Amino acid sequence: MTFAREVARRTRGRVQFGFKYFSEGRLPDGRPLCRLSLATRVVDSKGRPLVTLVDDNTVRDGLPKTPAAPTLHATDDLRLALLAERVSWRETPGARLEALRAVFDGFVAQGQVFDAFGNALLVTLQEPKSWHRVCEVVTRPLVGARERRAVVALVLAVANDFGCTLPSTAALHAHYDAKPWREVKALSRLVLEHAVHREAWWQALAPNPRCLKLAPFPADVVRVARTPGRVSFATFAAALKLAGASKECDLNLLGVIEPHPRQPTLEVRCLPMALEAEAVLASLARVEQLLGRAR
C-alpha cells in the first residue's frame, strides 16, 4: 500500500484497492479452492491503470515466521473469484468486500461475504502476515521504448528509495502480444529455436539459477512443432496443448495457444530480475533480439 501511494504521488495518480485471483486448488471434499489475495493498483491522471501490486504467492523462502491472521479470502467457485476480482476495485481498502455484497444484496460479517440467504460467498483463510512482504509489480501493456523506460525507471526508483530487496528466487516475466505468434510457421519456429538453442538462450539471458518453474519444452511439444503438417493454427495449438505445453517453461505458450486466454500473450519467464533500470531494459532488449531471430 505504501509503495503504491508513493508511485501515485510521483505520477499524480491515485490508488485503488481490490483482489487478485491467484490459484485454484482443491478442498478436502473435492470442491475447488479459489484464493484471492489483496491487491493495490495505481491509476494515472487519465484514469488508466498504470501498475498493479500483488502478493507474489510463489515466494516463501527466507520470510520470517510470523503469526497467522485471517488476511486471505477464498471461495469454492472460480466464477465468484473472478467476479470478486473484477468488481472489487475501490478507493479505500475497507470497501473491497462491499461491491460483491451489493451484487448479491447480502451482508458482510467478520470479514466474510454472504448472500441475502446467508450462504457464504467469500470466506477468510489464515496465513502468515510475512507472506505479504513479497510484492509483484505488474505494469499495464507498455507502448514504445519511451513509456517502457519511464515506467521501469519509476518503479525501480521507488523500490530503491524504500530499500526493497530481491528474493533469492526472483525473476522478471515479460509478456508480448500473442498475435504475431498465432501462425503455424512462426510458432513452430519459435519452439524449435528455443529447443535447439536453449543453452545459447540461457547464456544470453542469464536467468536466475534459483528461479522456480523454468524448464525446456516437453519432448512431445518439440515433436509436434517439428512436424506440424498442413493444419490450421487452431489444430496446431490444440496439438501443442495435448502434447504438454504448460506455464512452467522458459517460454509460456498458453496465452498464444488457448482459445480464450486471460492473458493473450507470449510470456518469457527466464529473465533475471534487477533493481537497476538499465539492467532490466537490457534483458528485455536481449530477449527481443532472440524472439526476432526466431521469427
C-alpha positions as CSV (number, residue, x, y, z in Angstrom):
1,M,0.0,0.0,0.0
2,T,2.8,2.4,0.9
3,F,4.7,1.6,-2.3
4,A,1.6,2.2,-4.4
5,R,0.9,5.5,-2.7
6,E,4.4,6.7,-3.5
7,V,4.1,5.7,-7.2
8,A,0.8,7.5,-7.3
9,R,2.3,10.6,-5.7
10,R,5.1,10.7,-8.3
11,T,2.7,10.3,-11.2
12,R,-0.2,12.5,-9.9
13,G,-2.3,9.4,-9.9
14,R,-4.4,7.7,-7.3
15,V,-4.5,4.3,-5.5
16,Q,-7.3,1.7,-5.7
17,F,-7.7,-1.4,-3.7
18,G,-9.0,-4.8,-4.8
19,F,-8.5,-8.5,-5.0
20,K,-6.3,-10.7,-7.3
21,Y,-7.3,-14.3,-8.1
22,F,-4.1,-16.3,-8.0
23,S,-4.6,-20.0,-7.8
24,E,-7.1,-22.8,-7.8
25,G,-6.6,-25.9,-5.6
26,R,-8.9,-28.4,-4.1
27,L,-10.7,-28.6,-0.7
28,P,-10.6,-31.9,1.1
29,D,-14.1,-32.7,-0.1
30,G,-13.1,-32.1,-3.8
31,R,-14.6,-28.7,-4.2
32,P,-12.4,-26.0,-5.8
33,L,-10.3,-23.7,-3.6
34,C,-10.1,-20.4,-5.4
35,R,-8.0,-17.9,-3.4
36,L,-7.9,-14.1,-3.6
37,S,-5.0,-12.1,-2.4
38,L,-5.1,-8.4,-1.5
39,A,-4.1,-6.2,-4.4
40,T,-3.4,-2.5,-5.0
41,R,-3.1,-0.6,-8.2
42,V,-2.1,2.9,-9.3
43,V,-4.4,4.7,-11.7
44,D,-2.7,7.5,-13.7
45,S,-4.1,11.0,-14.1
46,K,-6.1,9.9,-17.1
47,G,-7.8,7.2,-15.2
48,R,-5.8,4.3,-16.8
49,P,-4.3,1.6,-14.6
50,L,-0.5,2.0,-14.6
51,V,0.8,-0.7,-12.3
52,T,-0.8,-3.3,-10.1
53,L,0.9,-4.6,-7.0
54,V,0.0,-8.1,-5.8
55,D,1.4,-10.6,-3.3
56,D,3.8,-13.0,-5.0
57,N,2.5,-16.2,-3.7
58,T,5.3,-18.4,-5.2
59,V,7.9,-16.8,-2.9
60,R,8.2,-18.2,0.6
61,D,11.9,-18.9,1.2
62,G,13.6,-16.6,3.6
63,L,10.5,-15.0,5.0
64,P,10.3,-14.7,8.8
65,K,7.8,-16.7,10.7
66,T,5.0,-14.5,11.9
67,P,1.7,-15.3,13.4
68,A,-1.1,-16.2,11.0
69,A,-4.0,-13.9,10.5
70,P,-7.3,-14.0,8.5
71,T,-5.9,-11.9,5.6
72,L,-6.7,-14.2,2.7
73,H,-10.1,-14.6,1.0
74,A,-11.3,-17.7,-0.8
75,T,-14.4,-19.2,-2.5
76,D,-15.3,-22.6,-3.9
77,D,-16.4,-21.2,-7.2
78,L,-13.9,-19.8,-9.8
79,R,-16.7,-17.7,-11.3
80,L,-17.2,-16.0,-8.0
81,A,-13.5,-15.5,-7.6
82,L,-13.2,-13.8,-11.0
83,L,-16.3,-11.7,-10.3
84,A,-14.9,-10.5,-7.0
85,E,-11.6,-9.7,-8.7
86,R,-13.4,-7.7,-11.3
87,V,-15.8,-5.6,-9.2
88,S,-13.7,-5.2,-6.0
89,W,-11.6,-2.1,-7.0
90,R,-12.4,0.8,-4.7
91,E,-10.8,3.9,-3.4
92,T,-10.5,2.6,0.2
93,P,-9.2,-0.8,1.4
94,G,-12.3,-1.4,3.6
95,A,-14.6,-1.2,0.6
96,R,-13.2,-4.2,-1.2
97,L,-16.0,-6.5,0.1
98,E,-18.8,-4.0,-0.4
99,A,-19.0,-4.4,-4.2
100,L,-19.6,-8.2,-4.0
101,R,-22.0,-7.8,-1.2
102,A,-24.0,-5.3,-3.2
103,V,-24.2,-7.6,-6.2
104,F,-25.9,-10.3,-4.2
105,D,-27.8,-7.9,-1.8
106,G,-26.1,-9.7,1.0
107,F,-24.1,-8.8,4.1
108,V,-20.6,-8.8,5.5
109,A,-19.8,-10.4,8.8
110,Q,-16.3,-10.9,10.4
111,G,-14.6,-10.0,7.1
112,Q,-16.6,-12.6,5.1
113,V,-19.3,-12.0,2.5
114,F,-22.7,-13.8,2.5
115,D,-25.6,-13.6,0.1
116,A,-29.1,-12.5,1.2
117,F,-29.9,-16.0,2.4
118,G,-26.7,-16.4,4.5
119,N,-24.8,-18.5,2.0
120,A,-21.0,-17.9,2.1
121,L,-19.6,-16.1,-1.0
122,L,-16.1,-15.3,0.3
123,V,-14.6,-16.7,3.5
124,T,-11.3,-15.8,5.1
125,L,-8.3,-18.1,5.5
126,Q,-5.3,-17.8,7.9
127,E,-1.9,-17.1,6.5
128,P,1.3,-15.6,8.0
129,K,1.5,-11.9,7.7
130,S,5.1,-12.1,6.5
131,W,3.8,-13.5,3.2
132,H,2.6,-10.0,2.3
133,R,6.2,-8.8,2.3
134,V,6.8,-10.1,-1.2
135,C,5.4,-7.9,-3.9
136,E,5.0,-8.5,-7.6
137,V,4.6,-5.4,-9.8
138,V,2.6,-5.8,-12.9
139,T,2.6,-3.0,-15.4
140,R,-0.1,-2.2,-18.0
141,P,0.9,-3.0,-21.6
142,L,3.7,-0.6,-22.4
143,V,3.7,1.0,-25.8
144,G,7.1,2.1,-27.2
145,A,10.6,2.4,-25.7
146,R,9.9,5.8,-24.1
147,E,7.0,4.6,-22.0
148,R,8.8,1.4,-21.1
149,R,11.8,3.2,-19.9
150,A,9.8,5.7,-17.9
151,V,7.7,3.1,-16.1
152,V,10.6,0.7,-15.3
153,A,12.7,3.6,-14.0
154,L,9.8,4.9,-11.9
155,V,9.0,1.6,-10.2
156,L,12.6,0.8,-9.5
157,A,13.4,4.2,-8.2
158,V,10.6,3.8,-5.6
159,A,11.8,0.3,-4.8
160,N,15.4,1.5,-4.2
161,D,14.2,4.5,-2.2
162,F,12.2,2.1,0.1
163,G,15.1,-0.3,0.5
164,C,13.4,-3.2,-1.3
165,T,15.5,-6.3,-1.9
166,L,15.2,-9.2,-4.4
167,P,14.0,-12.6,-3.2
168,S,16.5,-15.4,-3.9
169,T,14.2,-16.9,-6.5
170,A,13.3,-13.5,-8.2
171,A,12.6,-13.4,-11.9
172,L,11.4,-10.9,-14.5
173,H,8.5,-12.1,-16.6
174,A,8.0,-10.3,-19.9
175,H,4.7,-10.5,-21.8
176,Y,4.5,-9.9,-25.6
177,D,1.4,-9.7,-27.8
178,A,0.3,-13.2,-28.8
179,K,-0.9,-12.1,-32.3
180,P,2.4,-12.4,-34.2
181,W,2.8,-16.0,-33.0
182,R,-0.7,-17.2,-33.9
183,E,0.6,-18.7,-37.1
184,V,1.8,-22.3,-37.5
185,K,5.2,-21.5,-39.1
186,A,6.0,-18.7,-36.7
187,L,5.2,-20.6,-33.5
188,S,6.8,-23.9,-34.7
189,R,10.0,-21.9,-35.5
190,L,10.0,-20.4,-32.0
191,V,9.6,-23.7,-30.3
192,L,12.3,-25.3,-32.3
193,E,14.7,-22.3,-32.0
194,H,14.4,-22.5,-28.2
195,A,14.6,-26.3,-28.1
196,V,17.7,-26.5,-30.2
197,H,19.5,-23.4,-28.8
198,R,18.3,-23.3,-25.2
199,E,21.8,-23.2,-23.8
200,A,22.6,-20.2,-26.0
201,W,19.3,-18.5,-24.8
202,W,20.4,-19.1,-21.2
203,Q,23.9,-17.7,-21.8
204,A,22.4,-14.6,-23.5
205,L,19.6,-14.0,-20.9
206,A,21.4,-15.2,-17.7
207,P,18.3,-16.4,-15.8
208,N,18.5,-16.6,-12.0
209,P,19.5,-20.3,-11.4
210,R,17.3,-20.4,-8.3
211,C,14.2,-19.2,-10.1
212,L,11.3,-21.6,-9.8
213,K,9.3,-23.3,-12.5
214,L,11.6,-22.9,-15.5
215,A,12.1,-25.8,-17.9
216,P,12.6,-26.7,-21.6
217,F,9.6,-27.6,-23.7
218,P,8.5,-31.2,-23.2
219,A,9.8,-33.6,-25.9
220,D,6.3,-34.1,-27.3
221,V,5.8,-30.4,-27.7
222,V,9.0,-30.2,-29.7
223,R,7.9,-33.2,-31.8
224,V,4.6,-31.5,-32.7
225,A,6.4,-28.3,-33.6
226,R,8.9,-30.2,-35.8
227,T,6.3,-31.9,-37.9
228,P,3.1,-29.8,-37.7
229,G,1.7,-30.8,-41.1
230,R,-0.6,-28.7,-43.2
231,V,-3.1,-27.9,-40.5
232,S,-4.9,-24.8,-39.2
233,F,-3.5,-22.9,-36.3
234,A,-6.3,-24.0,-34.1
235,T,-5.4,-27.6,-34.8
236,F,-1.7,-27.0,-34.2
237,A,-2.4,-25.1,-31.0
238,A,-4.6,-27.9,-29.7
239,A,-1.9,-30.4,-30.5
240,L,0.7,-28.4,-28.6
241,K,-1.6,-28.3,-25.6
242,L,-2.3,-32.0,-25.7
243,A,1.5,-32.6,-26.0
244,G,2.1,-31.0,-22.7
245,A,2.6,-27.2,-23.2
246,S,2.4,-25.6,-19.8
247,K,3.1,-22.4,-18.0
248,E,6.1,-23.8,-16.1
249,C,8.6,-23.5,-19.0
250,D,11.1,-20.9,-20.1
251,L,8.5,-19.7,-22.6
252,N,4.8,-19.9,-21.6
253,L,2.8,-20.5,-24.8
254,L,-0.6,-20.8,-23.2
255,G,-1.6,-17.3,-23.9
256,V,-0.9,-18.0,-27.6
257,I,-2.5,-21.4,-28.0
258,E,-5.5,-21.3,-25.7
259,P,-8.7,-20.3,-27.5
260,H,-9.8,-17.8,-24.7
261,P,-6.7,-16.9,-22.6
262,R,-7.0,-14.5,-19.7
263,Q,-3.7,-13.0,-21.0
264,P,-3.3,-13.2,-24.8
265,T,0.5,-13.0,-24.6
266,L,3.7,-14.9,-25.1
267,E,5.3,-14.9,-21.7
268,V,9.1,-15.1,-21.4
269,R,9.8,-16.3,-17.9
270,C,13.6,-17.0,-18.0
271,L,14.8,-13.4,-17.3
272,P,16.7,-12.2,-14.3
273,M,15.3,-9.5,-12.1
274,A,17.3,-6.5,-11.1
275,L,16.8,-3.3,-9.1
276,E,18.6,-1.2,-11.8
277,A,16.5,0.1,-14.7
278,E,19.3,-0.3,-17.2
279,A,19.8,-3.9,-16.3
280,V,16.1,-4.7,-16.8
281,L,15.9,-2.8,-20.1
282,A,19.0,-4.6,-21.3
283,S,17.4,-8.0,-20.5
284,L,14.3,-7.0,-22.5
285,A,16.4,-5.9,-25.4
286,R,18.2,-9.3,-25.4
287,V,15.1,-11.4,-25.4
288,E,13.5,-9.3,-28.1
289,Q,16.6,-9.9,-30.3
290,L,16.2,-13.7,-29.7
291,L,12.4,-13.6,-30.5
292,G,13.1,-11.6,-33.6
293,R,15.6,-14.2,-34.7
294,A,13.1,-17.0,-34.1
295,R,10.5,-15.1,-36.3
